[in-house]
């Protein structure tokens, strides 16, 4: 008798599993059992309850199989994740390779220009190296408040870091974005304003002069010229760097105008800055004001203005991030 019952149970379960695989029924977890309460009196056993336990099990399984009471369509689908948001077109109205591949920004390298025995521009007790480090550290604090963002500094003290090493820091750390911060200088004391550069050959004498000044600390030699020319000519992050530069420049000028209505927008430019050569990610160099201009230098000397510059850089980076696919947070290396 027991053997027969086992065969009937196995047969019923086999039919049940077959229907589940075919999609005609779906198996769901049973409802939780209600608390057991002792009955006031023991009623007479029903005919079904008088059957052996094995037979009652067989009957129950058979009822489920034959009735197919839980159709597959009745089971609610698993919660689906939000559809991914496609990135926006770049400034030229197309999709760069980075956008075609769905890349985003998570790890950012901030480079405070100059440092150590290379103070950069110096005017009346203000040094470019100290100003850029202060702005870089302020920007880091702001960026770290953004979810999923990691920040790496090329220097945190008044130390000298070779130009080539700064780019290598970004490449070794697997950075998604590189921002080099500088303060401008000119023999013309009337020159003032903000400007932002991306890597390319200099199209004007002014860009040539700025590149020559900023590259003065380079350790490269003439024999490396062909290699450097190739690196600049084959820059595959040019479109993204240009877009990043435009958004950062817009934010910088907008912020500068709040502090001084006479602030000048010198625009987005290109030059062969050594600190940008070889960067494997979108990279820009921004000149946050002229130390050689009386009005600009007076603003740079205040903590309020340096904080506003950091906020403007944050705004430009954030707007650029928003044009790309959101990147997952990266693990700290």
C-alpha positions in Angstrom: 0.0 0.0 0.0 2.8 2.4 1.0 4.7 1.7 -2.2 1.6 2.4 -4.3 1.1 5.7 -2.5 4.7 6.7 -3.1 4.3 6.0 -6.8 1.2 8.1 -7.0 2.9 11.0 -5.1 5.9 10.9 -7.4 3.7 10.8 -10.5 1.7 13.7 -9.3 4.8 15.7 -8.5 6.2 14.9 -11.9 3.1 16.2 -13.6 3.3 19.4 -11.5 6.9 20.1 -12.4 6.3 19.4 -16.1 3.5 22.0 -16.1 5.7 24.5 -14.3 8.5 24.1 -16.9 6.0 24.5 -19.7 4.8 27.8 -18.2 1.2 26.6 -17.7 1.5 27.0 -13.9 3.9 28.7 -11.6 5.0 27.5 -8.2 4.6 30.0 -5.4 5.5 29.9 -1.7 2.5 29.0 0.5 0.9 31.6 2.7 2.3 31.5 6.3 0.4 29.3 8.7 -1.9 30.9 11.2 -1.1 30.4 14.8 -2.4 27.1 16.1 -5.2 27.5 18.7 -6.4 24.5 20.8 -10.0 23.7 19.9 -12.7 24.0 22.5 -13.8 20.5 21.8 -12.7 17.7 19.6 -15.1 17.3 16.7 -15.8 14.0 15.0 -13.3 13.2 12.4 -14.5 13.8 8.8 -14.3 11.0 6.2 -11.3 12.7 4.5 -9.5 13.0 7.8 -10.0 9.3 8.4 -8.0 8.3 5.3 -4.3 7.4 5.8 -1.9 10.4 5.8 -0.2 9.2 2.6 -3.5 9.1 0.7 -4.5 12.6 1.9 -1.1 13.9 0.6 -1.6 12.2 -2.8 -5.0 13.7 -3.1 -3.8 17.2 -2.2 -1.0 17.1 -4.8 -3.3 15.7 -7.5 -5.8 18.5 -6.9 -3.0 21.1 -7.5 -1.9 19.4 -10.7 -5.3 18.9 -12.1 -6.7 22.3 -11.4 -3.6 24.3 -12.3 -4.9 26.9 -9.9 -1.9 29.2 -10.1 -1.3 30.2 -13.8 2.2 31.5 -14.6 0.8 34.9 -15.8 -0.6 35.4 -12.3 2.8 35.6 -10.7 3.9 39.2 -10.5 7.2 39.9 -12.4 10.3 40.7 -10.5 10.9 44.4 -9.9 12.9 45.7 -12.8 15.7 48.3 -12.5 15.3 51.7 -14.1 16.1 51.9 -17.8 19.5 53.3 -18.4 19.6 57.0 -19.5 21.4 57.6 -22.8 24.1 60.2 -22.7 23.6 63.6 -24.4 25.3 64.5 -27.7 28.5 66.4 -27.3 29.0 70.1 -28.3 29.4 69.1 -31.9 26.1 67.4 -32.0 27.4 63.9 -32.3 28.6 61.0 -30.1 32.3 60.7 -29.3 33.8 57.2 -28.9 33.5 57.7 -25.1 29.8 58.3 -25.4 29.3 55.5 -27.9 30.8 53.1 -25.4 28.6 54.4 -22.5 31.5 55.7 -20.3 31.0 57.8 -17.2 33.0 59.7 -14.6 33.8 58.4 -11.1 37.5 59.0 -10.2 38.8 62.6 -10.6 42.5 63.7 -10.3 43.0 67.4 -9.3 46.3 68.9 -10.1 47.4 72.0 -8.2 49.8 73.7 -10.5 53.5 74.3 -9.6 54.9 73.8 -6.1 58.1 73.5 -4.2 61.0 75.2 -6.0 58.6 76.1 -8.8 56.3 78.7 -7.2 54.8 79.8 -10.6 53.7 83.4 -10.9 54.4 85.6 -7.8 53.0 89.0 -7.0 53.2 90.9 -3.7 53.4 87.9 -1.5 50.9 85.8 -3.5 52.3 82.7 -5.2 50.5 80.6 -7.8 51.6 77.4 -6.1 49.9 78.3 -2.8 46.7 79.7 -4.4 46.2 76.7 -6.7 46.8 74.2 -3.8 44.2 76.1 -1.7 41.6 75.9 -4.5 42.4 72.3 -5.2 41.8 71.2 -1.6 38.6 73.2 -1.4 37.4 71.6 -4.6 38.2 68.1 -3.2 35.9 68.7 -0.2 33.1 69.7 -2.5 33.5 66.8 -4.8 33.6 64.3 -2.0 30.1 65.3 -1.0 28.9 63.9 -4.4 27.9 60.3 -4.3 30.1 57.8 -6.0 33.0 60.2 -6.6 36.6 59.6 -5.6 39.3 62.3 -5.6 43.1 62.0 -6.0 45.4 65.0 -5.6 48.8 65.2 -7.4 50.1 67.1 -4.4 48.7 68.0 -0.9 51.6 70.1 0.3 54.0 72.7 -1.2 56.0 70.0 -2.9 57.5 69.9 -6.4 56.0 67.3 -8.7 57.4 67.0 -12.2 54.9 67.8 -15.0 55.2 64.3 -16.5 54.6 62.7 -13.1 51.3 64.5 -12.6 49.9 62.9 -15.8 51.3 59.5 -14.7 49.6 59.8 -11.4 46.3 60.1 -13.2 47.0 57.3 -15.6 48.2 54.9 -12.8 45.2 55.6 -10.7 42.8 54.8 -13.5 41.3 58.3 -13.4 38.3 59.3 -15.5 39.0 63.0 -15.5 42.1 65.2 -15.0 41.9 68.9 -14.0 45.0 71.1 -13.6 44.5 74.4 -11.8 46.7 77.4 -12.5 46.7 81.2 -12.1 47.6 83.4 -15.1 50.3 86.0 -15.6 51.0 88.5 -18.3 53.4 91.4 -19.1 50.3 93.4 -19.8 49.0 94.5 -16.4 45.6 95.2 -17.9 45.1 91.5 -18.9 42.5 89.8 -16.7 39.8 87.2 -16.7 39.5 83.4 -16.8 40.3 80.9 -19.5 40.4 77.1 -19.9 42.6 75.0 -22.2 42.5 71.5 -23.7 45.4 69.7 -25.3 46.2 70.5 -28.9 48.7 72.5 -30.9 48.7 76.2 -30.1 46.9 78.3 -32.9 48.0 81.7 -31.6 51.1 83.5 -30.4 49.4 84.1 -27.1 48.7 80.3 -26.6 52.3 79.6 -27.5 53.6 82.0 -24.9 51.4 80.5 -22.1 52.4 77.0 -23.0 56.0 77.9 -23.0 55.7 79.5 -19.5 53.7 76.6 -18.0 56.0 74.0 -19.6 59.2 75.7 -18.3 59.6 73.0 -15.6 59.4 70.1 -18.1 62.3 67.5 -17.9 61.7 66.3 -21.5 64.6 66.7 -24.1 64.6 67.5 -27.8 64.9 63.9 -28.8 61.4 63.3 -27.5 59.8 65.8 -29.8 58.5 63.3 -32.4 57.0 61.2 -29.6 55.3 64.3 -28.1 54.0 65.5 -31.5 52.4 62.0 -32.0 50.8 62.1 -28.6 49.3 65.5 -29.2 48.2 64.6 -32.8 46.6 61.3 -31.8 44.8 62.6 -28.7 41.6 60.5 -28.7 40.1 62.5 -25.8 40.0 65.8 -27.7 36.3 66.0 -28.1 35.5 65.2 -24.5 38.3 67.5 -23.2 36.9 70.3 -25.3 33.4 69.7 -23.9 34.7 69.6 -20.4 36.7 72.8 -20.9 33.6 74.6 -22.2 31.4 73.7 -19.3 34.1 74.5 -16.7 34.8 77.8 -18.5 31.1 78.8 -18.5 30.9 78.1 -14.8 34.1 80.0 -14.0 33.0 83.1 -15.8 29.5 83.0 -14.4 31.0 82.9 -10.9 33.6 85.5 -11.6 30.9 87.9 -12.8 29.2 87.6 -9.4 32.3 89.0 -7.7 33.2 91.5 -10.3 31.0 92.8 -13.1 34.1 93.7 -15.1 35.4 90.2 -15.2 36.4 88.9 -18.6 35.6 85.7 -20.3 38.7 84.7 -22.3 37.1 81.6 -23.5 38.1 78.0 -24.3 41.5 77.6 -25.9 44.0 75.0 -26.9 47.8 74.6 -26.3 50.4 71.8 -25.9 50.6 71.8 -22.2 53.0 69.1 -21.1 50.9 68.3 -18.0 48.1 67.2 -20.4 50.3 65.2 -22.8 49.7 61.5 -22.5 46.6 61.7 -20.3 44.4 58.7 -20.9 41.2 60.5 -19.9 39.5 63.9 -20.7 41.9 66.5 -19.3 42.0 70.3 -19.1 44.0 73.1 -17.6 42.2 76.1 -16.2 43.6 79.6 -15.5 41.5 80.9 -12.6 42.5 84.6 -12.9 45.6 86.8 -13.5 47.9 87.3 -10.6 49.5 90.2 -12.5 46.3 92.2 -12.6 45.6 94.4 -9.6 41.8 93.6 -9.5 42.2 89.8 -10.1 45.0 89.5 -7.6 42.9 91.3 -5.0 40.1 88.8 -5.5 42.5 85.8 -5.4 43.9 87.0 -2.1 40.5 86.4 -0.4 39.3 83.1 0.9 35.7 84.0 -0.3 36.8 84.2 -3.9 38.9 81.1 -3.8 35.9 79.2 -2.4 33.7 80.6 -5.2 36.3 79.4 -7.8 36.2 75.9 -6.2 32.4 75.9 -6.4 32.5 77.0 -10.0 34.9 74.2 -10.9 32.6 71.8 -9.1 29.6 73.1 -11.2 31.5 72.6 -14.4 32.6 69.1 -13.6 29.1 68.1 -12.4 27.5 69.5 -15.6 29.9 67.5 -17.7 29.2 64.3 -15.6 25.5 64.9 -16.3 26.1 64.7 -20.1 27.5 61.2 -19.7 26.1 57.9 -18.5 26.2 57.7 -14.7 29.3 55.7 -13.7 29.3 53.2 -10.8 31.4 54.0 -7.8 35.0 52.8 -8.1 36.8 50.8 -5.5 39.7 52.5 -3.8 43.0 51.4 -5.0 
